[in-house]
């Protein structure tokens, strides 16, 4: 399966799952108006986007930490394998942040559309 299709399917699945959680919380809290559900979706979308930003910041701190760099050089991997490992870690962090940004954008889109329905 192409990477972009996998990203889109995972994004939609995560947005639906988080949306179901927000609807469940609204049902348990007995929300009555569309504004309350809209606020819930907006809060959930904003929290997911913040998690994506924190993921990138944590990955940068790890890559910039001298102790991590030193410990990676102490093993038996050569420079090529260490570089490939760093690239894979960086791509994984950026993939996670793009996924979380898209999920957050979909949830915020729901928040915008709910009062208009």
DSSP file (Angstrom, degrees, kcal/mol; ACC not computed):
  #  RESIDUE AA STRUCTURE BP1 BP2  ACC     N-H-->O    O-->H-N    N-H-->O    O-->H-N    TCO  KAPPA ALPHA  PHI   PSI    X-CA   Y-CA   Z-CA
    1    1 A X              0   0    0      0, 0.0     5,-0.0     0, 0.0     0, 0.0   0.000 360.0 360.0 360.0 134.1    0.0    0.0    0.0
    2    2 A X     >  -     0   0    0      1,-0.1     4,-2.2     4,-0.0     5,-0.2  -0.253 360.0-120.6 -61.3 150.5    1.4    3.4   -0.9
    3    3 A X  H  > S+     0   0    0      1,-0.2     4,-2.2     2,-0.2     5,-0.1   0.862 110.5  52.0 -61.9 -38.9    2.6    5.5    2.1
    4    4 A X  H  > S+     0   0    0      2,-0.2     4,-2.3     1,-0.2    -1,-0.2   0.881 109.8  49.0 -69.7 -36.6    0.2    8.4    1.4
    5    5 A X  H  > S+     0   0    0      2,-0.2     4,-2.5     1,-0.2     5,-0.2   0.900 110.8  50.6 -67.5 -39.5   -2.8    6.1    1.3
    6    6 A X  H  X S+     0   0    0     -4,-2.2     4,-2.4     1,-0.2    -2,-0.2   0.906 110.4  50.3 -62.4 -41.5   -1.7    4.5    4.5
    7    7 A X  H  X S+     0   0    0     -4,-2.2     4,-2.3     2,-0.2    -2,-0.2   0.916 111.4  47.8 -63.0 -44.0   -1.4    7.9    6.1
    8    8 A X  H  X S+     0   0    0     -4,-2.3     4,-2.6     2,-0.2     5,-0.2   0.912 113.0  47.3 -66.1 -42.6   -4.9    9.0    4.9
    9    9 A X  H  X S+     0   0    0     -4,-2.5     4,-2.4     2,-0.2    -1,-0.2   0.916 113.9  47.5 -64.7 -42.3   -6.5    5.8    6.2
   10   10 A X  H  X S+     0   0    0     -4,-2.4     4,-2.5    -5,-0.2    -2,-0.2   0.881 111.8  51.8 -65.1 -37.7   -4.7    6.0    9.5
   11   11 A X  H  X S+     0   0    0     -4,-2.3     4,-2.7    -5,-0.2    -2,-0.2   0.938 111.7  45.1 -63.8 -47.9   -5.7    9.7    9.8
   12   12 A X  H  X S+     0   0    0     -4,-2.6     4,-2.4     2,-0.2    -2,-0.2   0.902 113.7  50.0 -64.6 -40.2   -9.4    9.0    9.1
   13   13 A X  H  X S+     0   0    0     -4,-2.4     4,-2.3    -5,-0.2    -1,-0.2   0.923 113.3  45.6 -64.3 -43.6   -9.4    6.1   11.5
   14   14 A X  H  X S+     0   0    0     -4,-2.5     4,-2.7     2,-0.2     5,-0.3   0.904 112.8  50.4 -66.9 -40.9   -7.8    8.1   14.3
   15   15 A X  H  X S+     0   0    0     -4,-2.7     4,-2.5     1,-0.2    -2,-0.2   0.907 112.2  47.5 -64.7 -40.3  -10.1   11.1   13.7
   16   16 A X  H  X S+     0   0    0     -4,-2.4     4,-2.4    -5,-0.2    -1,-0.2   0.901 112.5  49.6 -66.3 -40.0  -13.1    8.9   13.9
   17   17 A X  H  X S+     0   0    0     -4,-2.3     4,-1.8     2,-0.2    -2,-0.2   0.936 114.5  43.3 -65.2 -45.4  -11.9    7.2   17.0
   18   18 A X  H  X S+     0   0    0     -4,-2.7     4,-2.4     1,-0.2    -2,-0.2   0.888 112.8  53.8 -68.0 -37.5  -11.2   10.4   18.8
   19   19 A X  H  X S+     0   0    0     -4,-2.5     4,-2.5    -5,-0.3    -2,-0.2   0.896 107.1  51.0 -61.4 -40.0  -14.5   11.8   17.5
   20   20 A X  H  X S+     0   0    0     -4,-2.4     4,-2.5     2,-0.2    -1,-0.2   0.874 109.0  51.5 -64.6 -36.6  -16.3    8.8   19.0
   21   21 A X  H  X S+     0   0    0     -4,-1.8     4,-2.5     2,-0.2    -2,-0.2   0.919 110.3  48.6 -65.0 -42.6  -14.5    9.5   22.3
   22   22 A X  H  X S+     0   0    0     -4,-2.4     4,-2.5     2,-0.2    -2,-0.2   0.917 112.2  48.5 -63.8 -42.4  -15.6   13.1   22.2
   23   23 A X  H  X S+     0   0    0     -4,-2.5     4,-2.4     2,-0.2    -1,-0.2   0.902 111.2  51.1 -63.9 -40.0  -19.2   12.1   21.4
   24   24 A X  H  X S+     0   0    0     -4,-2.5     4,-2.5     2,-0.2    -2,-0.2   0.907 110.2  48.5 -62.7 -42.0  -19.1    9.6   24.3
   25   25 A X  H  X S+     0   0    0     -4,-2.5     4,-2.5     1,-0.2    -2,-0.2   0.909 111.9  50.2 -64.0 -40.9  -17.9   12.2   26.7
   26   26 A X  H  <>S+     0   0    0     -4,-2.5     5,-2.7     2,-0.2     4,-0.4   0.881 110.5  49.4 -63.7 -38.0  -20.6   14.5   25.5
   27   27 A X  H ><5S+     0   0    0     -4,-2.4     3,-0.6     3,-0.2    -2,-0.2   0.918 113.6  45.6 -67.0 -43.2  -23.2   11.8   26.0
   28   28 A X  H 3<5S+     0   0    0     -4,-2.5    -2,-0.2     1,-0.2    -1,-0.2   0.868 115.7  46.2 -67.3 -35.8  -22.0   11.1   29.5
   29   29 A X  T 3<5S-     0   0    0     -4,-2.5    -1,-0.2    -5,-0.2    -2,-0.2   0.475 111.2-125.1 -84.7  -1.8  -21.8   14.8   30.4
   30   30 A X  T < 5 -     0   0    0     -3,-0.6     2,-0.2    -4,-0.4    -3,-0.2   0.923  34.0-169.7  57.8  50.3  -25.3   15.3   28.9
   31   31 A X      < -     0   0    0     -5,-2.7    -1,-0.2     1,-0.1     3,-0.0  -0.525   9.0-176.3 -68.0 136.9  -24.3   18.0   26.4
   32   32 A X        +     0   0    0     -2,-0.2     2,-0.3     0, 0.0    -1,-0.1   0.687  53.9  61.3-109.2 -26.3  -27.5   19.5   24.9
   33   33 A X  S  > S-     0   0    0      1,-0.1     4,-1.3     0, 0.0     3,-0.3  -0.685  75.3-125.2-110.2 159.4  -26.3   22.0   22.4
   34   34 A X  H  > S+     0   0    0     -2,-0.3     4,-2.7     1,-0.2     5,-0.2   0.795 109.5  64.1 -66.8 -28.3  -24.3   21.8   19.2
   35   35 A X  H  > S+     0   0    0      2,-0.2     4,-2.6     1,-0.2    -1,-0.2   0.881  99.3  52.0 -64.6 -37.7  -21.9   24.5   20.7
   36   36 A X  H  > S+     0   0    0     -3,-0.3     4,-1.9     2,-0.2    -1,-0.2   0.920 112.4  44.8 -65.6 -42.7  -20.9   22.1   23.5
   37   37 A X  H  X S+     0   0    0     -4,-1.3     4,-2.5     2,-0.2    -2,-0.2   0.892 112.2  53.0 -67.0 -38.7  -20.0   19.4   21.0
   38   38 A X  H  X S+     0   0    0     -4,-2.7     4,-2.4     1,-0.2    -2,-0.2   0.917 109.2  48.7 -61.7 -43.2  -18.3   21.9   18.8
   39   39 A X  H  X S+     0   0    0     -4,-2.6     4,-2.6     2,-0.2    -1,-0.2   0.885 110.3  52.2 -63.5 -38.5  -16.1   23.0   21.7
   40   40 A X  H  X S+     0   0    0     -4,-1.9     4,-2.4     2,-0.2    -2,-0.2   0.922 111.2  45.7 -63.5 -45.1  -15.3   19.4   22.6
   41   41 A X  H  X S+     0   0    0     -4,-2.5     4,-2.7     2,-0.2    -2,-0.2   0.897 113.3  50.5 -65.1 -39.5  -14.2   18.7   19.0
   42   42 A X  H  X S+     0   0    0     -4,-2.4     4,-2.5    -5,-0.2    -2,-0.2   0.926 111.5  47.6 -64.3 -44.0  -12.1   21.9   18.9
   43   43 A X  H  X S+     0   0    0     -4,-2.6     4,-2.4     2,-0.2    -2,-0.2   0.920 113.3  48.0 -62.8 -44.0  -10.5   21.1   22.2
   44   44 A X  H  X S+     0   0    0     -4,-2.4     4,-2.1     2,-0.2    -2,-0.2   0.920 112.9  48.3 -64.0 -43.7   -9.7   17.5   21.1
   45   45 A X  H  X S+     0   0    0     -4,-2.7     4,-2.1     1,-0.2    -2,-0.2   0.906 112.2  48.7 -63.0 -42.0   -8.3   18.8   17.8
   46   46 A X  H  X S+     0   0    0     -4,-2.5     4,-2.3     1,-0.2    -1,-0.2   0.900 110.7  50.8 -64.8 -40.6   -6.1   21.4   19.5
   47   47 A X  H  X S+     0   0    0     -4,-2.4     4,-2.0     2,-0.2    -2,-0.2   0.889 109.7  50.4 -65.0 -38.7   -4.8   18.9   22.0
   48   48 A X  H  X S+     0   0    0     -4,-2.1     4,-1.8     2,-0.2    -1,-0.2   0.910 110.4  49.2 -66.5 -41.6   -3.9   16.4   19.2
   49   49 A X  H  X S+     0   0    0     -4,-2.1     4,-2.1     1,-0.2    -2,-0.2   0.909 109.6  52.0 -64.2 -41.0   -2.0   19.2   17.3
   50   50 A X  H  X S+     0   0    0     -4,-2.3     4,-2.6     1,-0.2    -1,-0.2   0.892 106.8  53.8 -61.6 -39.3   -0.1   20.2   20.4
   51   51 A X  H  X S+     0   0    0     -4,-2.0     4,-1.9     1,-0.2    -1,-0.2   0.887 107.3  51.7 -61.9 -38.1    0.9   16.5   20.9
   52   52 A X  H  X S+     0   0    0     -4,-1.8     4,-1.7     2,-0.2    -2,-0.2   0.904 110.3  47.7 -64.2 -41.6    2.3   16.5   17.4
   53   53 A X  H  X S+     0   0    0     -4,-2.1     4,-2.4     1,-0.2    -2,-0.2   0.913 111.3  50.6 -65.7 -42.3    4.3   19.7   18.0
   54   54 A X  H  X S+     0   0    0     -4,-2.6     4,-2.5     1,-0.2    -1,-0.2   0.844 105.7  57.5 -64.6 -32.2    5.6   18.2   21.3
   55   55 A X  H  X S+     0   0    0     -4,-1.9     4,-2.0     2,-0.2    -1,-0.2   0.921 108.6  45.1 -62.8 -43.9    6.6   15.0   19.4
   56   56 A X  H  X S+     0   0    0     -4,-1.7     4,-2.3     2,-0.2    -2,-0.2   0.916 112.8  51.0 -65.9 -42.6    8.8   17.1   17.1
   57   57 A X  H  X S+     0   0    0     -4,-2.4     4,-2.3     1,-0.2    -2,-0.2   0.898 110.5  49.0 -63.4 -39.7   10.3   19.0   19.9
   58   58 A X  H  X S+     0   0    0     -4,-2.5     4,-2.0     2,-0.2    -1,-0.2   0.886 110.4  50.8 -66.7 -38.9   11.1   15.8   21.8
   59   59 A X  H  X S+     0   0    0     -4,-2.0     4,-2.2     2,-0.2    -2,-0.2   0.883 110.1  50.0 -65.3 -37.7   12.8   14.3   18.8
   60   60 A X  H  X S+     0   0    0     -4,-2.3     4,-2.1     2,-0.2    -2,-0.2   0.919 109.2  51.1 -66.8 -42.4   14.9   17.4   18.3
   61   61 A X  H  X S+     0   0    0     -4,-2.3     4,-0.7     1,-0.2    -1,-0.2   0.888 111.0  49.2 -61.5 -37.5   16.0   17.4   21.9
   62   62 A X  H >< S+     0   0    0     -4,-2.0     3,-0.7     1,-0.2    -1,-0.2   0.921 112.4  46.5 -67.9 -42.5   17.0   13.7   21.5
   63   63 A X  H 3< S+     0   0    0     -4,-2.2    -2,-0.2     1,-0.2    -1,-0.2   0.800 114.8  47.7 -69.6 -27.4   19.0   14.4   18.3
   64   64 A X  H 3< S+     0   0    0     -4,-2.1     2,-0.4    -5,-0.2    -1,-0.2   0.522  85.3 107.5 -91.5  -5.4   20.7   17.4   19.8
   65   65 A X    <X  -     0   0    0     -4,-0.7     4,-2.0    -3,-0.7     3,-0.2  -0.609  59.4-152.6 -78.5 124.3   21.7   15.7   23.1
   66   66 A X  H  > S+     0   0    0     -2,-0.4     4,-2.8     1,-0.2     5,-0.2   0.856  93.7  58.3 -66.0 -35.3   25.4   15.0   23.2
   67   67 A X  H  > S+     0   0    0      2,-0.2     4,-2.3     1,-0.2    -1,-0.2   0.892 107.4  46.9 -62.8 -38.5   24.9   12.0   25.6
   68   68 A X  H  > S+     0   0    0      2,-0.2     4,-2.0     1,-0.2    -1,-0.2   0.925 113.3  48.6 -67.7 -43.6   22.7   10.3   23.0
   69   69 A X  H  X S+     0   0    0     -4,-2.0     4,-1.3     1,-0.2    -2,-0.2   0.905 113.2  47.7 -62.6 -40.7   25.1   11.0   20.2
   70   70 A X  H  X S+     0   0    0     -4,-2.8     4,-0.8     1,-0.2    -1,-0.2   0.902 110.6  50.7 -67.3 -41.1   28.0    9.7   22.3
   71   71 A X  H  < S+     0   0    0     -4,-2.3     3,-0.4     1,-0.2     4,-0.4   0.840 107.9  53.8 -68.4 -31.2   26.2    6.6   23.3
   72   72 A X  H >< S+     0   0    0     -4,-2.0     3,-0.7     1,-0.2     5,-0.3   0.832 107.3  51.1 -70.0 -30.9   25.3    5.8   19.7
   73   73 A X  H 3< S+     0   0    0     -4,-1.3    -1,-0.2     1,-0.2    -2,-0.2   0.634  97.0  69.5 -81.1 -11.9   28.9    6.1   18.7
   74   74 A X  T 3< S+     0   0    0     -4,-0.8    -1,-0.2    -3,-0.4    -2,-0.2   0.661  87.2  81.4 -80.2 -15.2   30.0    3.6   21.4
   75   75 A X  S <  S-     0   0    0     -3,-0.7    -3,-0.0    -4,-0.4     0, 0.0  -0.002  95.7 -99.8 -80.0-170.7   28.4    0.6   19.7
   76   76 A X  S    S+     0   0    0      2,-0.0     2,-0.2     0, 0.0    -1,-0.1   0.330  82.0 116.0 -95.7   7.7   29.7   -1.5   16.9
   77   77 A X        -     0   0    0     -5,-0.3     2,-0.1     1,-0.1    -2,-0.0  -0.517  62.8-129.2 -74.2 143.2   27.6    0.2   14.2
   78   78 A X     >  -     0   0    0     -2,-0.2     4,-2.2     1,-0.1     5,-0.2  -0.294  32.3 -93.7 -81.9 177.3   29.6    2.0   11.5
   79   79 A X  H  > S+     0   0    0      1,-0.2     4,-2.3     2,-0.2     5,-0.2   0.852 123.5  55.0 -63.3 -35.6   28.8    5.6   10.5
   80   80 A X  H  > S+     0   0    0      2,-0.2     4,-2.4     1,-0.2    -1,-0.2   0.931 109.8  45.1 -64.9 -45.6   26.5    4.6    7.7
   81   81 A X  H  > S+     0   0    0      2,-0.2     4,-2.2     1,-0.2    -2,-0.2   0.878 112.7  51.6 -67.4 -37.0   24.3    2.5    9.9
   82   82 A X  H  X S+     0   0    0     -4,-2.2     4,-2.3     2,-0.2    -1,-0.2   0.914 111.1  48.3 -63.6 -41.8   24.2    5.2   12.6
   83   83 A X  H  X S+     0   0    0     -4,-2.3     4,-2.5     2,-0.2    -2,-0.2   0.908 111.0  49.9 -65.5 -41.4   23.2    7.7    9.9
   84   84 A X  H  X S+     0   0    0     -4,-2.4     4,-2.4     1,-0.2    -1,-0.2   0.893 110.4  50.8 -63.8 -38.5   20.5    5.5    8.6
   85   85 A X  H  X S+     0   0    0     -4,-2.2     4,-2.3     2,-0.2    -2,-0.2   0.905 110.8  48.5 -64.7 -41.7   19.2    4.9   12.1
   86   86 A X  H  X S+     0   0    0     -4,-2.3     4,-2.4     2,-0.2    -2,-0.2   0.901 111.5  49.6 -65.3 -40.7   19.1    8.7   12.7
   87   87 A X  H  X S+     0   0    0     -4,-2.5     4,-2.8     2,-0.2     5,-0.2   0.920 111.0  49.6 -64.1 -43.2   17.2    9.3    9.4
   88   88 A X  H  X S+     0   0    0     -4,-2.4     4,-2.1     1,-0.2    -2,-0.2   0.905 111.9  48.4 -62.4 -41.3   14.7    6.6   10.3
   89   89 A X  H  X S+     0   0    0     -4,-2.3     4,-2.0     2,-0.2    -2,-0.2   0.907 112.6  48.5 -65.0 -41.4   14.1    8.1   13.7
   90   90 A X  H  X S+     0   0    0     -4,-2.4     4,-2.4     2,-0.2    -2,-0.2   0.926 111.8  48.3 -65.2 -45.3   13.7   11.6   12.2
   91   91 A X  H  X S+     0   0    0     -4,-2.8     4,-2.5     1,-0.2    -1,-0.2   0.878 109.9  52.9 -63.7 -36.8   11.3   10.4    9.6
   92   92 A X  H  X S+     0   0    0     -4,-2.1     4,-2.2    -5,-0.2    -1,-0.2   0.908 109.9  48.2 -64.3 -41.4    9.2    8.5   12.2
   93   93 A X  H  X S+     0   0    0     -4,-2.0     4,-2.0     2,-0.2    -2,-0.2   0.910 113.8  46.1 -66.2 -41.7    8.9   11.6   14.3
   94   94 A X  H  X S+     0   0    0     -4,-2.4     4,-2.5     2,-0.2     5,-0.2   0.874 110.4  53.5 -70.0 -35.5    7.9   13.8   11.4
   95   95 A X  H  X S+     0   0    0     -4,-2.5     4,-2.5     1,-0.2    -2,-0.2   0.923 109.7  48.9 -61.7 -43.4    5.4   11.1   10.2
   96   96 A X  H  X S+     0   0    0     -4,-2.2     4,-2.5     1,-0.2    -2,-0.2   0.903 111.9  48.2 -63.2 -40.9    3.8   11.1   13.7
   97   97 A X  H  X S+     0   0    0     -4,-2.0     4,-2.3     2,-0.2    -2,-0.2   0.891 111.9  48.5 -70.3 -37.2    3.6   14.9   13.7
   98   98 A X  H  X S+     0   0    0     -4,-2.5     4,-2.5     2,-0.2     5,-0.2   0.924 112.7  49.7 -65.3 -43.1    2.0   15.1   10.2
   99   99 A X  H  X S+     0   0    0     -4,-2.5     4,-2.4    -5,-0.2    -2,-0.2   0.938 113.0  45.7 -59.3 -48.0   -0.5   12.4   11.3
  100  100 A X  H  X S+     0   0    0     -4,-2.5     4,-2.5     1,-0.2    -1,-0.2   0.866 111.7  52.4 -66.8 -35.7   -1.4   14.2   14.5
  101  101 A X  H  X S+     0   0    0     -4,-2.3     4,-2.5     2,-0.2    -1,-0.2   0.927 111.1  46.8 -64.7 -43.8   -1.7   17.5   12.6
  102  102 A X  H  X S+     0   0    0     -4,-2.5     4,-2.3     2,-0.2    -2,-0.2   0.907 112.5  49.3 -65.6 -41.0   -4.0   16.0   10.0
  103  103 A X  H  X S+     0   0    0     -4,-2.4     4,-2.3     1,-0.2    -1,-0.2   0.932 112.8  48.1 -61.9 -45.3   -6.1   14.4   12.7
  104  104 A X  H  X S+     0   0    0     -4,-2.5     4,-2.5     1,-0.2    -2,-0.2   0.886 110.1  51.9 -62.6 -39.2   -6.3   17.6   14.7
  105  105 A X  H  X S+     0   0    0     -4,-2.5     4,-2.3     2,-0.2    -1,-0.2   0.896 109.6  49.4 -65.6 -39.5   -7.3   19.5   11.5
  106  106 A X  H  X S+     0   0    0     -4,-2.3     4,-2.3     2,-0.2    -2,-0.2   0.918 111.8  48.7 -64.7 -42.3  -10.1   17.1   10.8
  107  107 A X  H  X S+     0   0    0     -4,-2.3     4,-2.1     2,-0.2    -2,-0.2   0.905 112.0  48.0 -65.4 -40.5  -11.4   17.4   14.3
  108  108 A X  H  X S+     0   0    0     -4,-2.5     4,-1.8     2,-0.2    -1,-0.2   0.874 109.0  55.1 -66.7 -35.6  -11.3   21.2   14.2
  109  109 A X  H  X S+     0   0    0     -4,-2.3     4,-2.2     2,-0.2    -2,-0.2   0.909 106.9  50.1 -61.0 -41.8  -13.1   20.9   10.8
  110  110 A X  H  X S+     0   0    0     -4,-2.3     4,-2.5     1,-0.2    -2,-0.2   0.912 107.8  54.3 -58.9 -42.2  -15.8   18.9   12.6
  111  111 A X  H  X S+     0   0    0     -4,-2.1     4,-0.7     1,-0.2    -1,-0.2   0.851 110.4  46.0 -62.7 -34.2  -15.9   21.7   15.2
  112  112 A X  H  < S+     0   0    0     -4,-1.8     4,-0.4     1,-0.2    -1,-0.2   0.875 116.2  44.8 -74.4 -37.6  -16.5   24.3   12.5
  113  113 A X  H >X S+     0   0    0     -4,-2.2     3,-0.8     1,-0.2     4,-0.5   0.797  96.9  73.5 -79.2 -28.8  -19.1   22.2   10.7
  114  114 A X  H >< S+     0   0    0     -4,-2.5     3,-1.5     1,-0.3    -1,-0.2   0.904  95.5  48.1 -58.7 -47.6  -21.2   21.1   13.7
  115  115 A X  T 3< S+     0   0    0     -4,-0.7    -1,-0.3     1,-0.3    -2,-0.1   0.768 108.9  56.9 -66.5 -20.0  -22.9   24.4   14.5
  116  116 A X  T <4        0   0    0     -3,-0.8    -1,-0.3    -4,-0.4    -2,-0.2   0.523 360.0 360.0 -87.1  -4.3  -23.8   24.8   10.8
  117  117 A X    <<        0   0    0     -3,-1.5    -1,-0.2    -4,-0.5    -2,-0.1   0.482 360.0 360.0 -85.9 360.0  -25.7   21.5   10.6
